[in-house]
Amino acid sequence: MSELQIGLLVLVVTLFVLFSGLPIAWGLMLVSVGFLTVFAGPASLANVPLVLIDELASFALLTIPLFILLGAAVGTSAAGRDLYESLHRLLDRVPGGLVISNILACGVFAAISGSSPATAAAIGKAGMPEMMRRGVPQGLAAGSICAGGTLGILIPPSITMILYGLSTETSIGRLFLAGVVPGIMLVVFFALYAWFQTMRHRRLIKEEAPVFYTFAQKMEGLGRVSPFIAIIIAIGFAMYGGLATPSEVAAISAILAMALVIIIYRAWRVRDQWEIFRATVRESTMILMIIAAAAVFSYMMSLLYVTQTAAQALVDLNLNRWVLLAAINVFLLVAGMFLPPVAIILMIMPILTPVLEAAQFDLIWFAVILTINLEIGLITPPVGLNLYVLRGVAPQIPLPVVLKGSMPFVIIMLFAIVLISVFPDIALWLPNRMMGFG
């Protein structure tokens, strides 16, 4: 059986296993171990524990439980209700204002954490209960959090951009700047879709006119959550000012959030603390196990030469540069459905870099195209981490509903890829303006 045939079989089996109801992490592990045993022999399983441990030993993963603790502190206490009440009041005259508030919050958290799962978990923990309580359609609510969380790998600082820079020997500073305008553009597109969908939803169900708030009422709500907004501003200042690493920022923000919850909402009882830390441990364990299982899945695909063979076949076609770009995008979309972004960058870019240079594509520009493709992979099965993170945060929403709600955002991101391909200055204007033409 050829490598491409094996890849097709992996796709079919993985989809069957994951949609059978088996926990995501164990499903990925089962598929990985099964294919390794059949096609690479039992000896290949010797490295599986090492892959698991190495993936979880990454210092960068420390931000995930810390930002989940921040989200749990806000979401479990009354702070979550006050935060989203304040945001809703500020956007009370905008249809879909609460959903837009969540999308904006995802953008802010993405700029803080650089982690898509952490963003989806933190914002989902605080935002999903409020959106459900206010009658936001389940698909729209889940899709907005899943898609908004993907911005963590585009808006700087981004771990995937750092890995791309190391793999292609391009400026990491330029890569960070290249992600700013496309990231803002996606936030605006997501917000416009939320507005349109809410207008359509209101017409269909004939909702009553919304309640509008006075300026004093808006300021009252804003005053209750201003300490938490101050934390976000301080985090951005510390990170972009070079005063602290993302892990240090995550730890400080989590501690400050806990302190504010205790002081403002008097959540000092053991029962209150137990709820916060129990939610943090459960969600952190779920997310980290999925990440570890995805690493084993990536190891299996690499060992069986499925991804490398597909990439090399693409190179050997000797296509026109724009046909080549279209083929690369299709390949990245498919690869993103199976592999985490880090694995794709490390395995594919050494092969694609000389091809892109020969076709005279700008590597900084292509980094944005690549990253948006990988964002799509984060909300498409079988290894769509954000889908399963959101499913864990809101278990009452069926996975098909989460998937269906995310599909319009996938279409928006595909449109963004086309737009940036036609107008490359969307990605290149800011780095060229601030750092000169490289």
Secondary structure, DSSP 8 states (H G I E B T S, - for coil): --HHHHHHHHHHHHHHHHTTT--HHHHHHHHHHHHHHHHH-GGGGGGHHHHHHHHHT-GGGGHHHHHHHHHHHHHHSTHHHHHHHHHHHHTTTSTTHHHHHHHHHHHHHHHHH--HHHHHHHHHHHHHHHHHHTT--HHHHHHHHHHHHGGGGTSSS-HHHHHHHHHHT--HHHHHHHTHHHHHHHHHHHHHHHHHHHHHHHHHHT--------HHHHHHHHHHHHHHHHHHHHHHHHHHTTSS-HHHHHHHHHHHHHHHHHHHH---SHHHHHHHHHHHHHHHHHHHHHHHHHHHHHHHHHHTTHHHHHHHHHHTT---HHHHHHHHHHHHHHHHTTS-HHHHHHHHHHHHHHHHHHTT--HHHHHHHHHHHHHHHTTSSSS-HHHHHHHHH-TTS-HHHHHHHHHHHHHHHHHHHHHHHH-THHHHHHHHHHH---
